[in-house]
Amino acid sequence: MTVAFFNGHIATKDGLISGGLALEKDRIAEIAPINGGDFDLDGGYLLPGFIDTQVNGGGGVLFNDDTSADAIAAIGAAHRPYGTTGFLPTLISDELEVIDAAMRATEDAIAQGVPGVLGIHIEGPFISEQRKGIHDPDKFRRLTEDSVKLLSSLKRGKTLVTLAPEHAEPEFIRTLKAAGVVIAAGHTDATYAQARTGIEAGITGVTHLFNAMSPLSHRAPGVVGAALEDQSIYCGIIVDGHHVDATALRIALRTKPYDRFMLVTDAMPTVGSDTKQFNLMGKHIVAANGVCVGPDGTLAGSDLDMAAAVRNTVNTLGVSLADASVMASYAPAQFMGLGPDHGQLKIGARADLVWLDKALQVRGVWINGEGGPL
């Protein structure tokens, strides 16, 4: 069955194209001027579905509290109205038994066909106490052969691990990479040299650039300097107006192509929920004005959704919608090794779509050809 969109702008990897798009079942069949069809975009935009590699929760559910396929489905359903068609449920630093349960739940969710779930992001506990953020330092540990084996055990989907390179032996990083695990540096106080050692061993990204990592200074470039200098490293950024000053982000974006920056939410259970408070590892967290904070004011993830991240990137950072689309879809797809069928609108690619109106508000979402207007 063919579904046609017309009277809009199609966001391809190389820019916006005026016209329309047609789907044939779960694939994109045509991108061309189309004079009529099923959905009048009304001058709006059709973008590849957003891919969020850092989703701690949503819809009132925190993944750490409920490591089940049902929880993953609930989190995905909460983010879908904001244009997220692919995501990694993210586990904050916890015991190895919880990590194991979360990985098995991810396998179950993918086997059940839960829409959007692409794998899992294990953020800690192999991180630095000096840059712990809201993470519980009682959970922290160094990588060992047993933990490397666990992190390499996912049988369905992709695994992303955030670790501190100064607390991970290079041979363990190499072993993880060889097993197909994607590795990011984050919550790290590494020196520039330690960061470079980790990159040479197999680290290919950084988790929430600037936040919870050694900063760039004139005599100590730190992890930020290593990440911005290396043209191959993917940088996740939280564009919510709270985690990073807009000026710092604009400077960072000048260091390398947009397709090496990924919009992430670091979302907590408050996204897609009327309840704007929750407990995290025994701490009471409150969301207000789009940011989540603990009792002492420490940032604790965000109340951000991907559509808002795209709008903020356009309106606050001055990035074009086409480039913001690359940061929200193509870059994370490439970072996770999802292949050319994900993260871009082109003939033959998966029909993962987000319809935005002229104000960049979500009007419709399709995952693998299934969906419709909101």
C-alpha positions as CSV (number, residue, x, y, z in Angstrom):
1,M,0.0,0.0,0.0
2,T,1.3,3.4,-1.0
3,V,1.1,6.4,1.4
4,A,1.9,9.9,0.0
5,F,2.9,13.2,1.6
6,F,2.8,16.4,-0.4
7,N,3.1,20.2,-0.2
8,G,6.0,20.3,2.2
9,H,9.8,20.1,2.6
10,I,11.7,16.9,2.9
11,A,14.8,16.8,5.0
12,T,17.5,14.8,3.3
13,K,21.0,14.3,4.6
14,D,22.1,17.0,2.1
15,G,19.4,19.6,2.7
16,L,15.7,20.4,2.3
17,I,13.9,19.4,-0.8
18,S,10.5,21.0,-1.7
19,G,7.9,18.5,-2.7
20,G,6.7,15.2,-1.3
21,L,7.5,11.7,-0.3
22,A,5.8,8.3,-0.9
23,L,6.0,5.2,1.2
24,E,5.5,1.6,0.0
25,K,4.7,-0.4,3.1
26,D,7.7,0.1,5.5
27,R,10.1,1.7,3.0
28,I,10.5,5.1,1.3
29,A,9.6,4.6,-2.4
30,E,9.8,8.2,-3.8
31,I,11.0,11.7,-3.0
32,A,9.8,14.0,-5.7
33,P,7.2,16.7,-6.5
34,I,3.9,15.1,-5.6
35,N,0.7,17.0,-6.3
36,G,-1.7,15.2,-4.0
37,G,-2.0,12.2,-1.7
38,D,-2.8,11.1,1.8
39,F,-1.2,13.8,4.0
40,D,-1.0,17.5,3.1
41,L,2.1,18.8,4.9
42,D,0.8,22.3,4.7
43,G,4.2,23.8,4.1
44,G,5.7,21.9,7.0
45,Y,8.6,19.5,7.1
46,L,9.1,15.8,6.9
47,L,12.2,14.6,8.8
48,P,13.8,11.2,9.5
49,G,12.5,9.9,12.8
50,F,14.6,11.1,15.8
51,I,17.1,8.6,17.3
52,D,17.8,9.3,21.0
53,T,20.8,7.4,22.4
54,Q,20.2,8.4,26.0
55,V,16.7,7.8,27.5
56,N,16.7,7.1,31.2
57,G,12.9,7.1,31.4
58,G,9.6,8.5,30.3
59,G,5.9,8.3,31.0
60,G,6.5,8.0,34.7
61,V,8.9,5.0,34.3
62,L,12.6,5.0,35.2
63,F,14.5,2.1,33.6
64,N,16.6,1.5,36.7
65,D,13.5,0.9,38.7
66,D,11.8,-1.4,36.2
67,T,14.1,-3.4,34.0
68,S,11.4,-5.1,32.0
69,A,10.2,-5.2,28.4
70,D,7.0,-3.6,29.5
71,A,8.9,-0.7,31.0
72,I,10.9,-0.2,27.8
73,A,7.6,-0.2,25.8
74,A,6.2,2.4,28.1
75,I,9.3,4.6,27.8
76,G,9.2,4.4,24.0
77,A,5.5,5.2,23.9
78,A,6.0,8.3,26.0
79,H,8.7,9.6,23.7
80,R,7.1,8.7,20.4
81,P,4.7,11.8,20.3
82,Y,7.9,13.9,20.4
83,G,9.2,12.4,17.2
84,T,11.5,9.7,18.7
85,T,11.3,6.7,16.5
86,G,14.4,5.0,17.7
87,F,15.9,5.0,21.2
88,L,18.3,3.3,23.6
89,P,16.8,2.7,27.1
90,T,19.5,3.9,29.4
91,L,20.6,2.4,32.7
92,I,22.3,4.7,35.1
93,S,25.1,3.2,37.3
94,D,23.8,0.2,39.1
95,E,24.8,-3.3,40.3
96,L,25.9,-5.9,37.7
97,E,22.8,-7.9,38.4
98,V,20.6,-5.0,37.4
99,I,22.7,-4.5,34.2
100,D,22.2,-8.1,33.4
101,A,18.4,-7.8,33.9
102,A,18.3,-4.7,31.8
103,M,20.1,-6.3,28.9
104,R,17.8,-9.4,29.0
105,A,14.8,-7.0,29.1
106,T,16.1,-5.2,26.0
107,E,16.5,-8.5,24.2
108,D,12.9,-9.4,25.1
109,A,11.6,-6.0,24.0
110,I,13.2,-6.3,20.6
111,A,12.0,-9.9,20.2
112,Q,8.5,-8.8,21.0
113,G,8.7,-6.0,18.4
114,V,8.4,-3.1,20.8
115,P,8.4,0.0,18.4
116,G,11.6,2.0,18.3
117,V,13.9,0.1,20.7
118,L,17.3,-0.3,19.1
119,G,19.4,-1.7,22.0
120,I,20.6,-0.4,25.4
121,H,22.8,2.3,26.8
122,I,24.7,1.3,30.0
123,E,25.9,4.6,31.5
124,G,28.2,3.6,34.3
125,P,29.1,2.2,36.8
126,F,32.6,2.2,35.2
127,I,33.0,6.0,35.7
128,S,34.7,8.6,37.9
129,E,33.6,9.7,41.3
130,Q,35.2,13.1,40.6
131,R,32.6,13.6,37.8
132,K,29.8,11.5,39.2
133,G,26.9,14.0,38.7
134,I,23.8,12.4,40.1
135,H,25.2,8.8,39.9
136,D,25.6,6.8,43.1
137,P,29.3,6.4,43.8
138,D,28.6,3.3,45.9
139,K,27.9,1.5,42.6
140,F,31.1,2.5,40.9
141,R,33.7,-0.2,39.9
142,R,36.5,-0.8,37.4
143,L,36.1,-3.0,34.3
144,T,37.1,-6.6,34.8
145,E,37.0,-9.6,32.5
146,D,33.6,-10.7,34.0
147,S,32.0,-7.3,33.5
148,V,33.4,-7.0,30.0
149,K,31.8,-10.4,29.2
150,L,28.5,-9.1,30.6
151,L,28.6,-5.9,28.6
152,S,29.3,-8.0,25.4
153,S,26.4,-10.3,26.0
154,L,23.5,-8.6,24.2
155,K,22.0,-11.0,21.6
156,R,19.6,-8.5,19.9
157,G,20.2,-4.9,19.2
158,K,23.1,-2.5,19.9
159,T,25.0,-1.9,23.1
160,L,26.4,1.5,24.0
161,V,28.6,1.7,27.1
162,T,29.6,5.0,28.8
163,L,32.8,4.7,30.8
164,A,35.7,6.8,32.2
165,P,38.8,5.9,30.2
166,E,41.0,6.5,33.2
167,H,39.3,3.6,35.0
168,A,39.3,1.2,32.0
169,E,42.3,-0.8,30.8
170,P,42.8,-0.2,27.1
171,E,42.8,-4.0,26.5
172,F,39.3,-4.1,27.9
173,I,38.1,-1.3,25.7
174,R,39.6,-3.1,22.7
175,T,37.8,-6.3,23.7
176,L,34.5,-4.5,24.0
177,K,35.0,-2.9,20.6
178,A,35.9,-6.2,19.0
179,A,32.6,-7.6,20.4
180,G,30.6,-4.9,18.6
181,V,30.0,-2.7,21.7
182,V,29.9,1.1,21.0
183,I,32.0,2.9,23.6
184,A,31.7,6.5,24.8
185,A,33.7,8.5,27.3
186,G,31.6,10.1,30.0
187,H,31.5,11.0,33.7
188,T,35.2,11.1,33.4
189,D,38.1,13.2,34.9
190,A,40.6,11.8,32.4
191,T,43.5,13.9,31.2
192,Y,43.9,14.6,27.5
193,A,46.5,11.9,27.3
194,Q,44.2,9.4,29.0
195,A,41.3,10.3,26.7
196,R,43.5,9.8,23.7
197,T,44.6,6.4,25.0
198,G,40.9,5.5,25.3
199,I,40.1,6.8,21.8
200,E,43.0,4.8,20.3
201,A,41.7,1.7,22.0
202,G,38.2,2.0,20.6
203,I,36.2,4.9,22.2
204,T,34.2,6.6,19.4
205,G,32.0,9.1,21.2
206,V,31.5,11.2,24.3
207,T,28.4,11.3,26.5
208,H,26.8,14.7,27.0
209,L,29.8,16.9,25.9
210,F,31.0,19.4,28.5
211,N,28.8,17.8,31.3
212,A,30.6,15.6,33.8
213,M,34.0,15.6,32.1
214,S,37.3,17.3,32.4
215,P,37.0,20.6,30.7
216,L,39.1,22.3,28.0
217,S,41.6,24.7,29.5
218,H,44.7,26.4,28.1
219,R,47.2,24.0,29.6
220,A,45.0,20.9,30.2
221,P,42.8,20.2,27.2
222,G,41.0,17.4,29.0
223,V,38.3,15.2,27.6
224,V,36.5,18.1,26.0
225,G,39.7,19.1,24.1
226,A,40.3,15.5,23.0
227,A,36.7,15.2,21.8
228,L,36.6,18.4,19.8
229,E,40.0,18.0,18.3
230,D,39.4,14.5,16.9
231,Q,37.2,14.8,13.8
232,S,36.0,11.2,14.1
233,I,34.5,11.4,17.6
234,Y,30.7,11.7,18.0
235,C,29.6,14.1,20.6
236,G,26.2,13.9,22.3
237,I,24.9,17.3,23.4
238,I,21.9,18.2,25.6
239,V,20.4,21.4,24.1
240,D,18.0,22.3,26.9
241,G,19.3,25.8,27.9
242,H,20.5,24.4,31.3
243,H,23.2,21.7,30.8
244,V,25.4,23.8,28.5
245,D,25.6,27.5,27.7
246,A,24.5,28.2,24.1
247,T,27.8,30.0,23.4
248,A,29.9,27.0,24.3
249,L,27.7,24.8,22.1
250,R,28.0,27.2,19.2
251,I,31.8,27.2,19.5
252,A,31.9,23.4,19.7
253,L,29.8,23.1,16.5
254,R,32.5,25.1,14.6
255,T,35.1,22.5,15.3
256,K,33.8,19.7,13.0
257,P,30.9,18.7,10.8
258,Y,27.4,18.6,12.2
259,D,27.2,14.9,11.5
260,R,29.6,14.3,14.5
261,F,27.2,15.9,17.0
262,M,24.1,14.0,18.3
263,L,21.1,15.6,20.0
264,V,20.2,13.6,23.1
265,T,17.7,14.2,25.8
266,D,19.1,12.4,28.9
267,A,15.4,12.2,29.6
268,M,13.9,11.2,32.9
269,P,10.4,9.7,33.8
270,T,8.9,13.2,33.7
271,V,8.9,13.3,29.9
272,G,5.5,12.4,28.7
273,S,4.1,12.4,32.2
274,D,2.0,14.8,34.3
275,T,4.1,13.9,37.3
276,K,7.2,16.1,37.6
277,Q,9.0,14.5,40.4
278,F,10.5,11.0,41.1
279,N,13.0,9.2,43.2
280,L,16.5,8.2,41.9
281,M,18.7,6.0,44.0
282,G,17.0,7.4,47.1
283,K,17.2,11.0,46.0
284,H,14.1,13.1,45.4
285,I,14.3,14.7,42.0
286,V,12.1,17.5,40.8
287,A,11.6,18.8,37.2
288,A,11.0,22.5,36.7
289,N,11.4,24.6,33.6
290,G,12.7,21.7,31.6
291,V,15.4,20.6,34.0
292,C,15.6,17.9,36.6
293,V,17.6,18.6,39.8
294,G,18.3,16.8,43.0
295,P,18.0,18.1,46.6
296,D,21.4,19.9,46.4
297,G,20.7,21.4,42.9
298,T,22.8,18.7,41.0
299,L,21.5,18.2,37.5
300,A,19.7,14.8,37.3
301,G,19.0,14.2,33.6
302,S,16.4,16.3,31.9
303,D,12.8,16.9,31.2
304,L,13.7,17.4,27.5
305,D,12.2,15.7,24.5
306,M,13.8,15.4,21.1
307,A,11.4,17.7,19.3
308,A,12.2,20.4,21.8
309,A,15.9,19.7,21.3
310,V,15.6,20.2,17.6
311,R,13.7,23.5,18.1
312,N,16.3,24.7,20.5
313,T,19.1,23.8,18.2
314,V,17.4,25.8,15.4
315,N,16.2,28.8,17.5
316,T,19.0,29.1,20.1
317,L,22.1,27.8,18.3
318,G,21.2,29.2,14.8
319,V,21.6,25.8,13.1
320,S,19.5,25.2,10.0
321,L,16.6,22.7,10.3
322,A,18.4,20.4,7.8
323,D,21.5,20.3,9.9
324,A,19.5,19.9,13.2
325,S,17.8,16.9,11.5
326,V,21.2,15.4,10.8
327,M,22.1,15.8,14.5
328,A,18.9,14.3,15.6
329,S,18.8,11.3,13.3
330,Y,21.7,10.6,10.9
331,A,24.5,11.2,13.3
332,P,23.2,8.9,16.1
333,A,22.4,6.2,13.5
334,Q,26.0,6.3,12.2
335,F,27.4,6.4,15.7
336,M,25.5,3.2,16.6
337,G,26.3,1.5,13.3
338,L,22.7,1.1,12.3
339,G,23.5,1.3,8.6
340,P,22.2,3.4,5.8
341,D,18.5,2.4,6.2
342,H,18.3,4.3,9.5
343,G,18.4,8.0,10.2
344,Q,17.8,9.5,6.8
345,L,15.1,10.0,4.2
346,K,16.2,8.4,0.9
347,I,14.7,5.8,-1.4
348,G,14.8,2.4,0.1
349,A,15.4,3.6,3.7
350,R,13.1,2.6,6.6
351,A,9.9,4.6,6.8
352,D,10.7,6.3,10.2
353,L,9.3,9.8,9.8
354,V,8.4,12.9,11.8
355,W,6.1,15.5,10.4
356,L,6.8,19.0,11.8
357,D,4.6,22.1,11.1
358,K,6.0,25.5,10.3
359,A,6.5,26.2,14.0
360,L,8.5,22.9,14.3
361,Q,5.8,21.3,16.4
362,V,5.2,17.6,15.9
363,R,2.1,16.8,13.7
364,G,2.7,13.1,13.0
365,V,5.0,10.2,13.6
366,W,5.6,6.9,11.7
367,I,7.8,4.0,12.9
368,N,8.7,1.5,10.1
369,G,5.7,2.8,8.2
370,E,3.2,2.5,11.0
371,G,1.7,5.6,12.5
372,G,-0.1,8.8,11.5
373,P,-1.0,12.3,12.6
374,L,-1.2,13.0,16.3
